[in-house]
Structures are given as structure tokens and as C-alpha cells.
Amino acid sequence: MTVLLYVLGVVLFFGAILTSIGLHELGHMIPAKRFGGKVTQYFVGFGPTVWSKQVGETEYGVKAIPLGGYVKIVGMLPPGAGDLVDSVETDADGNQVQRIRKSNTGLFTQLVSDARAAEWELVEPEDSERLFYKMAWWKKVVVMAGGPTVNLLIAFFLFWGVFALHGVEGDPEVNPGQPVVSQVSECLIPYAEGRTVCRAGDPETPAHAVGLKPGDTVTSFAGVPITDWTQLRELIRDNGKGEVPITWKRDGRTLSGEVSTTVQARPDPDAPDDKVLTEVGFLGVTPESTVPVTKGGPLFTLGQMGHMTVDTVKAIGTLPVKVYGVGEAIVGVKDRAADSPVSIVGGGRFAGESTASDRLDLGEKVLFLVLLVAGFNLFIGLFNFVPLLPLDGGHIASALWEAVRRGLARLRRRPDPGYVDAAKLLPVAYVVASILLVMGVVLIVGDLVAPVASPY
């Protein structure tokens, strides 16, 4: 049963990711066709074709390697200044095909020329006004942004469902890890006495004296922002007997005061049992045993995704360094970091181990899978907006530069500079594509031989 549940989790995850890829490509294809562009292919996957069907002028199909997808929009590259239409020929099927003259020297120049020639082999004379590069700049932006935007929308709706039905742990108005007070002791009772009731003459605890109440959320202590109870406990214990500032939140209001912790003999957390006591600072508060759960709608989801976006952008910025760390883990130089990125293979393993885990009930398993798929879609969407070819963001950047360049020309009353030639950036695209391929292979190998520890 465990093996079957593991396989089920992997299948569900890969099915969700492939569906996301297919919807991503629809995000490109639908607006391209709406704007009059010619789309000749729509495929999910790469490599050998598993299945395809011709519908109108578009071939729809599935490839063998489920690591992406693509749509072929005719006329992505304009003819260069020296690559004009050389002739119009008739192919074996009787169709007229425009040929591009190729006569260049130099490695990169020849690569660009060959790319243009391959692009224009699909262009027929009647396609002249349907070419992608001739679209208005804003249409190009819509077409190229459509794919990653679909991924962001998938992430949004999945996160919305989680936040609306299940909620998110923590107080959204503060750091979710900040500690909430469950109880405030009114008096100081020596730990060794073991009693819980105050007696006449017992001194007041610092927490009660400063005005802390159950439900308050401690936000800083001694000028240090608080992220969790462990951090707060260590600060209190290390403070000994001394006056420090403390701030907390109550019903949306921020309160503050000066608190003078006292010294108590308390159990040493590093000792094997609670009989070993050590003199440490003492405040007199008890944390909540359960973390509050906050539910929310679309605006709440957007706010939460805003925080996730910041973290994801930071992760993208450090991706090459972290992938290098995965490479070191593969060859045994060091252990793989717990926060290192994972490929779709690693995601599939997480999905399988969560569904097979006996520590989770059905609801928790579904929640984990939904969050996993949403997280992958958020990353895919944001990563594709990186303004480098061959990513969608590179085409978006080219279209925006075209708008700026033509706008400046109009303001200066100069001739129209024409379309931006994205083909000139193909050498950069080849380098970026090679780097992405290497990083992808490293992550897949790393997920196989030096996997990240699963939470389940």
C-alpha cells in the first residue's frame, strides 16, 4: 500500500506540473492567434513525438520528455539587413516557400543567419501580415507574458483555496513566527517548590509588572526583533537581572515598556533531565501551545504571495550559487543544504513521500500536494519573467525596448527605427540556454544521488 501511495503522489504531482505546462503554452498560443498570428505547433514536452494531431494550421501533440513545452509562432525573427528574401520556391507539396539568402562569415553571425533561415522556411507569402515580429509591441508583450502569467494565476488560485479553506498559521499582521503569550504568571514561585498558587509576600513577575496579558504577541526584546519562542527564551535567559525595552502587539495596537527580568534557578535545556538547575533570567510568560490560524480571501492571498514573491526573487538571484552547492554535494565535497533548489524530480519525490507518510492524514496530504504545485508554479512564472532570452522575459524586454525606441524617435521627429531585431541577441540566448541546461541536469542528478531531506 505504501508503494502504491508513493506512486500515486508522484503521478499526481507530475500530472499537475504537465497540466501547468500545457496551460502555460496556451497562455502564449491563445493571444497569438487572437492577434492574427500563425501558430504551427503546440507541444507539451520535448524530444520524440509520442502523439500529435493536426487541427487546422496547428499541430497539437505530446513529446516524450516532460520537462517543458513550446508553441511555434511563425515570424519570431525579422529578416536582417543582409538577409533579405532571396527567392520564392515551390516545395514538394506544391506550397510556395520564401528562402532567405545566407552569406555570412563568423561563428555568431552564421548562427544568427541560420536561425533566420530556419525561421523563414515556415513563412509562406500569404503570411506576410501575420508574422510575430510585425505585431504591435504591446501585442508581443501580451503574447509572451501570457505563459508565465498563467503560472502565476494557477499559483494564486491554489493558494487562495488553501488560505480560504485551511488558513495560514500565524498572525498576518506580524511575523508569523512571533510568540503569542498564553499565560502570565502573577508572582515569582521558586521552581524547586513546585507549587502553582501564589502566596502572600511572593514578588510580582516582570511580565505581570510591565502589563503583559494572555493573547499579546511579543515583537521585540532588548531591541531585537523576535521571530520565535526559542529566540525570546534565549534572550530572556541571557539577560539575567537587567532592565531592557520590550514591545508587543495587542488587538492591532503596538505597546511597549521597560522590563527588568529577575534571576531564577530554572532547568538547563542542555542537561539530560530537568533536575539540573541553572541561574538564568526570568520573565514569567508561557507560550501558546497552538499557533493561531488566519483565513483570508483574494486580497489576503495577494498579500501573502507578495511576501513569497520577494523570497522567490531572492532565491532566483542566488540560484547559480546554490546549484553550484548541489554540484559539490553530488561529488561529496559537502552535504547538500536543506534550502537548496530542487528539480521536478525532487518535487516528485516530496509528493510521493508525503502521500505515503503515515504521519499525515488525508487532508494534510492534499494540502501538502496543493502547496507544492502552487510553489512550483509561482517559481516557474517568476523565473520566466527574467529579462534574458530564451526566457519569455527576454522577448518581453525586446518588445518594450522597441516601444521605447520608437517613442523616442517620434518625440525627436526622427525616422522610425523599425522592429527590434531579437536575433542579434541569439548568441546570448544560446549561452543562457546552455547554462540553464547544465543547472537543470545538476539539479536532477542531485535529486537522485544527494537528495534534500524530505519533511516526511
HELIX and SHEET records of a PDB file:
HELIX    1   1 THR A    2  ARG A   34  1                                  33    
HELIX    2   2 LEU A  107  TRP A  120  1                                  14    
HELIX    3   3 PRO A  125  ARG A  130  5                                   6    
HELIX    4   4 PHE A  132  LYS A  134  5                                   3    
HELIX    5   5 TRP A  137  LEU A  165  1                                  29    
HELIX    6   6 TYR A  191  GLU A  193  5                                   3    
HELIX    7   7 PRO A  206  VAL A  210  1                                   5    
HELIX    8   8 TRP A  229  ASN A  239  1                                  11    
HELIX    9   9 PRO A  298  GLY A  317  1                                  20    
HELIX   10  10 LEU A  319  ILE A  330  1                                  12    
HELIX   11  11 ILE A  344  ALA A  356  1                                  13    
HELIX   12  12 LEU A  362  ASN A  384  1                                  23    
HELIX   13  13 ASP A  392  LEU A  411  1                                  20    
HELIX   14  14 ALA A  422  LEU A  425  5                                   4    
HELIX   15  15 LEU A  426  VAL A  449  1                                  24    
SHEET    1   A 2 VAL A  39  VAL A  55  0                                        
SHEET    2   A 2 THR A  58  ILE A  73 -1                                        
SHEET    1   B 2 VAL A  85  THR A  90  0                                        
SHEET    2   B 2 GLN A  96  ILE A 100 -1                                        
SHEET    1   C 2 VAL A 168  GLU A 169  0                                        
SHEET    2   C 2 VAL A 293  THR A 294 -1                                        
SHEET    1   D 2 VAL A 181  VAL A 184  0                                        
SHEET    2   D 2 VAL A 285  PRO A 287 -1                                        
SHEET    1   E 4 VAL A 224  PRO A 225  0                                        
SHEET    2   E 4 THR A 217  PHE A 221 -1                                        
SHEET    3   E 4 GLU A 243  ARG A 250 -1                                        
SHEET    4   E 4 ARG A 253  SER A 260 -1                                        
SHEET    1   F 2 THR A 262  PRO A 267  0                                        
SHEET    2   F 2 LEU A 277  PHE A 282 -1                                        
END                                                                             
